[in-house]
Amino acid sequence: MEKILLVEFGKRLKALRQGKSLKQTDMAEIMGITSRQYQSYEYGEVNVPATTLNFFADFFGVTTDYLLGRGE
């Protein structure tokens, strides 16, 4: 179940990033992390810390529930 949630989160994150015409490297730079660290979020490879989840929600203007696949 957890992997399904991570994959859904990654899909939504990617779509939001692309909607702003940003590259993965752009997001990594904005966040102050490596490109590989950012990619691990989009690829659903790691759990996302709550502070990072909140950052994404604020940055993209969506709810954390949406990012987690709990809402449309």
Secondary structure, DSSP 8 states (H G I E B T S, - for coil): -HHHHHHHHHHHHHHHHHHTT--HHHHHHHHTS-HHHHHHHHTT-S---HHHHHHHHHHHT--HHHHTTS--
